[in-house]
Amino acid sequence: MKRIFFTLTIIAGLLNYTQVKAQSNNKSVVDYHQKAETKFIEADGTKYAYRILGKQEGIPLVFLLHSFSSIDDWDPTITNGLAQSNKVILFDNKGVGSSSGKTPDNIAQTAKDAVTFIKALGYDKVNILGYSMGGMVTQQILLTEPQLVNKVILIGTGPKGAEGLSNLGKTLTDLSNLKPEQQLRKVLFTESDQSQSLGTKAFERIQKRQVNRDPAVTNETIGAQLTAVLGWAQPNAEAFNELKTITQPILIFEGKSDILVPVINSFNLYNNLPNAKLALYPDAAHGSLFQLPEEFLHEAIPFLQAK
């Protein structure tokens, strides 16, 4: 039976949480994020930039980026936390950051490019973490290349026809006069003092790597990705039926107050994916994994390790 967890009431798994929290506070945790070398691999005319974190064997965990971001926009608490027990692969898709080529303006082609990169590395089975637009790309891969995917983590995303995404253009316009940290706290965190404080800390963590830092995305990429997300949001009568064909284990992690991809979309994913679990957090928004990294690791690590 599928289960949904609200963190105000859940007490099961407390021991696991304590262990994960101790791990994240342990100074012996290897800081892969700061030291990982940026590598390149060419496939179908595109030179993809990527980093490998962790030395673990087994099925790798590929991170699929949120829109308007590149490799160094991930929170190192998350990447390092997962890299202690998984081989984590971060990469820039076509036209993003240090990768060459032109960024596609649709999710279908973005998914094809991600598959091209994964297969170029020689993998025939991966786990995927897809955040925001990356979650949309992940769903497309599940539909077109299901044999490639073992397990999936979806964060702050929605199915085709996702509700509320049509407001994205206006939201971005409203942010245009804000500084980067203000933008992050405005759209990824709630208005509570606690959430805003955690937003500042997350911003500092994300900015920590300065040596060989990946370039920010270009205006051309921002425009293409905005078009892609808005295209994904167009009404689709078959969206839920498509989700019902996806059988892989899926963990959905979401903040209750997400203004970019409203929480109804996580419920729609949960209700239509046959093998999904939803972890929903109060006083958290689109950046729930950045606001609550220890809680995220508490959910993600056991999920990935389970047989």
C-alpha positions as CSV (number, residue, x, y, z in Angstrom):
1,M,0.0,0.0,0.0
2,K,1.3,3.4,-0.9
3,R,2.0,5.7,2.1
4,I,2.2,9.4,2.6
5,F,4.2,11.0,5.4
6,F,3.6,14.3,7.1
7,T,6.6,15.3,9.2
8,L,4.5,16.9,12.0
9,T,3.2,13.4,12.9
10,I,5.6,10.8,11.8
11,I,7.8,9.3,14.4
12,A,8.7,6.0,12.8
13,G,12.2,5.8,11.5
14,L,13.6,8.2,14.2
15,L,16.7,6.1,14.7
16,N,17.5,6.2,11.0
17,Y,17.1,10.0,11.1
18,T,19.4,10.3,14.0
19,Q,22.0,8.3,12.2
20,V,21.8,10.4,9.0
21,K,22.0,13.6,11.1
22,A,25.0,12.4,12.9
23,Q,26.6,11.5,9.5
24,S,25.9,14.9,8.1
25,N,27.5,16.5,11.2
26,N,30.5,14.2,11.2
27,K,33.7,15.9,10.2
28,S,35.0,12.7,8.6
29,V,32.3,13.0,5.9
30,V,34.2,13.4,2.6
31,D,33.7,16.7,0.9
32,Y,33.5,15.5,-2.6
33,H,31.5,18.5,-3.8
34,Q,34.4,21.0,-3.3
35,K,37.1,18.9,-4.8
36,A,35.5,17.0,-7.7
37,E,37.1,17.6,-11.0
38,T,35.0,18.8,-13.9
39,K,35.3,16.2,-16.7
40,F,34.0,16.2,-20.3
41,I,32.6,13.6,-22.6
42,E,31.5,14.1,-26.2
43,A,28.5,12.4,-27.6
44,D,26.4,13.2,-30.7
45,G,28.3,16.4,-31.3
46,T,27.8,17.7,-27.7
47,K,30.6,18.1,-25.2
48,Y,29.0,17.4,-21.8
49,A,30.5,18.7,-18.6
50,Y,30.1,16.4,-15.5
51,R,31.5,15.6,-12.1
52,I,31.6,12.3,-10.3
53,L,31.2,12.4,-6.5
54,G,32.0,9.3,-4.4
55,K,33.8,6.1,-5.2
56,Q,31.0,3.6,-4.5
57,E,30.2,0.8,-6.9
58,G,26.8,-0.2,-8.0
59,I,24.0,1.8,-9.7
60,P,25.0,5.5,-10.0
61,L,22.7,8.3,-9.0
62,V,22.3,10.9,-11.7
63,F,21.2,14.4,-10.8
64,L,19.0,16.2,-13.3
65,L,19.1,20.0,-12.9
66,H,16.4,22.4,-12.1
67,S,15.8,25.2,-14.6
68,F,18.1,28.2,-14.9
69,S,20.9,26.4,-13.0
70,S,24.2,24.6,-13.6
71,I,26.3,22.1,-11.7
72,D,27.3,24.4,-8.9
73,D,23.7,25.3,-8.0
74,W,23.3,22.1,-6.1
75,D,23.5,22.2,-2.3
76,P,26.7,20.4,-1.2
77,T,25.0,19.1,1.9
78,I,22.8,17.0,-0.4
79,T,25.4,16.0,-2.9
80,N,28.0,15.1,-0.3
81,G,25.4,13.4,1.9
82,L,24.3,11.1,-0.9
83,A,27.9,10.6,-2.2
84,Q,28.9,8.9,1.0
85,S,26.9,5.8,0.0
86,N,26.3,6.3,-3.8
87,K,28.2,7.3,-6.9
88,V,26.7,10.7,-7.6
89,I,26.9,12.1,-11.1
90,L,26.3,15.8,-11.7
91,F,26.2,17.2,-15.2
92,D,25.3,20.1,-17.4
93,N,22.8,19.2,-20.1
94,K,23.2,20.5,-23.7
95,G,23.9,24.3,-23.7
96,V,24.0,24.6,-19.9
97,G,27.0,25.8,-17.9
98,S,30.2,24.3,-19.3
99,S,28.5,22.0,-21.8
100,S,28.4,22.9,-25.5
101,G,25.5,23.1,-27.9
102,K,22.1,24.9,-27.9
103,T,19.7,24.3,-25.0
104,P,16.5,22.7,-26.3
105,D,13.2,24.5,-25.8
106,N,11.2,21.3,-25.0
107,I,11.3,18.6,-22.4
108,A,11.3,15.7,-24.8
109,Q,14.6,16.7,-26.5
110,T,16.1,17.6,-23.1
111,A,15.4,14.1,-22.0
112,K,16.9,12.6,-25.1
113,D,20.1,14.6,-24.5
114,A,20.2,13.4,-20.9
115,V,19.9,9.8,-22.1
116,T,22.7,10.4,-24.6
117,F,25.0,11.6,-21.9
118,I,24.2,8.7,-19.5
119,K,24.7,6.1,-22.3
120,A,27.9,7.8,-23.3
121,L,29.3,7.1,-19.8
122,G,28.6,3.4,-20.4
123,Y,25.7,3.0,-18.0
124,D,22.7,0.8,-18.8
125,K,21.0,1.3,-15.5
126,V,20.9,4.4,-13.3
127,N,18.9,5.9,-10.4
128,I,17.8,9.5,-11.1
129,L,17.2,12.5,-8.8
130,G,15.1,15.1,-10.7
131,Y,14.4,18.5,-9.2
132,S,11.8,20.9,-10.7
133,M,12.4,20.9,-14.4
134,G,14.8,18.0,-13.9
135,G,11.8,16.0,-12.5
136,M,9.9,16.7,-15.7
137,V,12.8,15.4,-17.7
138,T,13.0,12.4,-15.5
139,Q,9.3,11.5,-16.2
140,Q,9.9,11.8,-19.9
141,I,12.9,9.4,-19.6
142,L,10.7,7.0,-17.6
143,L,8.2,7.0,-20.5
144,T,10.7,6.7,-23.3
145,E,13.6,4.7,-21.8
146,P,12.1,2.8,-18.8
147,Q,14.8,0.1,-19.0
148,L,17.4,2.6,-18.2
149,V,16.0,3.6,-14.8
150,N,16.1,1.7,-11.5
151,K,14.7,4.2,-8.9
152,V,13.7,7.8,-8.9
153,I,13.5,10.8,-6.6
154,L,11.3,13.6,-7.7
155,I,11.4,17.0,-5.9
156,G,9.2,20.1,-6.6
157,T,7.9,18.9,-9.9
158,G,4.7,17.9,-11.6
159,P,3.2,15.8,-14.4
160,K,2.4,17.0,-17.9
161,G,-0.2,19.7,-17.6
162,A,1.1,20.7,-14.2
163,E,-1.1,23.2,-12.4
164,G,0.2,26.7,-11.7
165,L,3.2,26.5,-14.0
166,S,1.6,29.0,-16.4
167,N,2.4,31.7,-13.9
168,L,6.2,31.1,-14.1
169,G,6.9,33.9,-16.5
170,K,5.3,36.5,-14.3
171,T,7.1,35.2,-11.2
172,L,10.5,35.6,-13.0
173,T,9.6,39.1,-14.0
174,D,8.8,40.0,-10.4
175,L,12.3,38.7,-9.4
176,S,14.2,40.6,-11.9
177,N,15.2,43.5,-9.6
178,L,16.2,41.3,-6.7
179,K,19.8,40.2,-5.8
180,P,20.6,36.4,-6.3
181,E,20.2,35.6,-2.6
182,Q,16.9,37.5,-2.4
183,Q,15.6,35.6,-5.5
184,L,16.5,32.3,-3.9
185,R,14.8,33.1,-0.6
186,K,11.7,34.6,-2.4
187,V,10.8,31.6,-4.6
188,L,12.4,28.6,-2.9
189,F,11.5,29.3,0.8
190,T,8.5,30.4,2.7
191,E,8.0,33.8,4.3
192,S,8.5,32.6,7.9
193,D,11.6,33.8,9.8
194,Q,12.9,30.3,10.2
195,S,12.6,29.4,6.5
196,Q,14.2,32.7,5.4
197,S,17.1,32.1,7.8
198,L,17.6,28.6,6.4
199,G,17.5,30.1,2.9
200,T,20.4,32.4,3.7
201,K,22.4,29.4,5.0
202,A,21.5,27.3,1.9
203,F,22.7,30.2,-0.3
204,E,26.0,30.4,1.5
205,R,26.5,26.6,1.1
206,I,25.7,26.7,-2.6
207,Q,28.1,29.5,-3.2
208,K,31.0,27.9,-1.2
209,R,32.8,26.3,-4.2
210,Q,34.8,29.0,-6.0
211,V,37.7,27.0,-7.5
212,N,36.7,25.9,-11.1
213,R,33.2,27.0,-10.4
214,D,30.8,26.2,-13.3
215,P,29.5,29.2,-15.3
216,A,26.0,30.5,-14.7
217,V,23.4,29.8,-17.4
218,T,23.0,32.3,-20.3
219,N,19.9,34.3,-21.1
220,E,19.5,32.1,-24.2
221,T,19.3,29.0,-22.0
222,I,16.9,30.7,-19.6
223,G,14.6,31.5,-22.4
224,A,14.7,28.0,-23.9
225,Q,14.1,26.3,-20.5
226,L,11.2,28.7,-19.7
227,T,9.6,27.7,-23.1
228,A,10.2,24.0,-22.3
229,V,8.6,24.2,-18.8
230,L,5.6,26.2,-20.2
231,G,5.2,23.6,-22.9
232,W,5.2,20.8,-20.3
233,A,2.4,22.7,-18.5
234,Q,0.1,22.6,-21.5
235,P,-3.1,20.5,-20.8
236,N,-2.6,16.9,-21.6
237,A,-5.5,14.5,-21.4
238,E,-3.2,11.4,-21.3
239,A,-0.8,12.6,-18.6
240,F,-2.2,10.6,-15.7
241,N,-2.7,7.5,-17.8
242,E,1.0,7.7,-18.8
243,L,2.0,8.0,-15.2
244,K,0.1,4.8,-14.4
245,T,2.4,2.8,-16.8
246,I,5.5,3.8,-14.7
247,T,6.4,1.0,-12.3
248,Q,9.7,2.0,-10.8
249,P,9.9,2.9,-7.1
250,I,9.6,6.7,-6.7
251,L,10.1,9.0,-3.8
252,I,8.4,12.4,-4.0
253,F,9.8,15.1,-1.7
254,E,7.9,18.4,-1.5
255,G,7.3,21.5,0.5
256,K,3.6,22.3,1.3
257,S,4.0,25.9,0.3
258,D,5.6,25.6,-3.1
259,I,4.6,28.6,-5.2
260,L,6.4,27.7,-8.4
261,V,5.0,24.1,-8.7
262,P,2.0,24.0,-6.4
263,V,1.7,21.0,-4.1
264,I,-1.4,19.7,-5.9
265,N,1.1,18.5,-8.6
266,S,2.9,16.3,-6.1
267,F,-0.4,14.8,-5.0
268,N,-1.3,14.2,-8.7
269,L,2.0,12.4,-9.1
270,Y,1.5,10.4,-6.0
271,N,-2.0,9.4,-6.8
272,N,-1.2,8.2,-10.3
273,L,2.3,6.6,-10.0
274,P,1.7,3.0,-8.9
275,N,4.8,2.7,-6.7
276,A,5.3,6.1,-5.2
277,K,5.8,7.5,-1.7
278,L,5.2,11.2,-0.9
279,A,7.1,13.0,1.9
280,L,5.4,16.4,2.4
281,Y,6.8,19.1,4.7
282,P,5.1,22.1,6.3
283,D,6.7,25.6,6.2
284,A,8.7,24.5,3.2
285,A,8.5,25.5,-0.4
286,H,10.0,24.8,-3.8
287,G,13.5,24.6,-2.2
288,S,12.5,22.0,0.4
289,L,15.6,19.9,-0.1
290,F,17.8,22.9,0.4
291,Q,15.8,24.0,3.5
292,L,15.7,20.6,5.0
293,P,18.8,18.7,3.8
294,E,19.0,16.3,6.8
295,E,15.3,15.4,6.5
296,F,15.8,14.9,2.7
297,L,18.8,12.6,3.3
298,H,16.8,10.7,6.0
299,E,14.2,9.9,3.3
300,A,16.5,9.5,0.3
301,I,19.3,7.3,1.7
302,P,17.2,4.4,2.9
303,F,15.0,4.6,-0.2
304,L,18.1,4.2,-2.5
305,Q,19.6,1.4,-0.3
306,A,16.4,-0.7,0.0
307,K,16.4,-3.8,-2.1
